[in-house]
């Protein structure tokens, strides 16, 4: 089985999950009364955190499975 399609789909899903998490964080911050710049800064932090955590988990799982 070729690993390239699996890697590409996994990367796309990770980025999509990070984007959705950031959007939810920004919306919740705006509903809480934060300004647009503050909400965007929070969304950026959430995006970075989710992306780095998920890539770390995928790396560990790749070592276990492969």
C-alpha positions in Angstrom: 0.0 0.0 0.0 1.3 3.4 -1.0 1.7 5.7 2.1 1.6 9.1 0.2 -2.2 9.3 0.0 -2.6 8.3 3.6 -0.1 11.0 4.7 -1.8 13.6 2.5 -5.3 12.8 3.8 -4.0 12.8 7.4 -2.3 16.2 6.9 -5.5 17.6 5.4 -7.6 16.4 8.2 -5.2 17.8 10.8 -5.2 21.2 9.2 -9.0 21.1 8.9 -9.4 20.2 12.6 -7.0 23.0 13.6 -8.9 25.5 11.5 -12.3 24.4 12.9 -11.0 24.6 16.4 -9.6 28.1 15.8 -12.9 29.3 14.3 -14.8 28.0 17.3 -12.3 29.6 19.7 -12.6 33.0 17.9 -16.4 32.8 17.8 -16.6 32.0 21.5 -14.2 34.8 22.3 -16.3 37.3 20.3 -19.4 36.1 22.1 -17.6 36.7 25.4 -17.0 40.3 24.4 -13.5 40.2 23.1 -12.4 42.6 20.4 -11.6 41.3 16.9 -7.8 41.5 17.3 -8.0 39.7 20.7 -10.3 37.0 19.2 -7.9 36.5 16.3 -4.9 36.2 18.5 -6.7 33.6 20.6 -7.7 31.7 17.4 -4.1 31.8 16.2 -2.9 30.3 19.5 -5.5 27.6 19.4 -4.6 26.8 15.8 -1.0 26.4 16.7 -1.7 24.4 19.8 -4.0 21.9 18.0 -1.8 21.5 15.0 1.4 20.8 17.1 -0.5 18.5 19.4 -2.0 16.5 16.6 1.2 16.2 14.7 2.9 15.0 17.8 0.3 12.3 18.3 0.5 11.3 14.7 4.3 11.0 14.9 4.0 8.8 18.0 1.4 6.6 16.4 3.5 6.3 13.2 6.4 5.0 15.2 4.2 2.5 17.0 2.5 1.2 13.9 5.3 1.4 11.4 
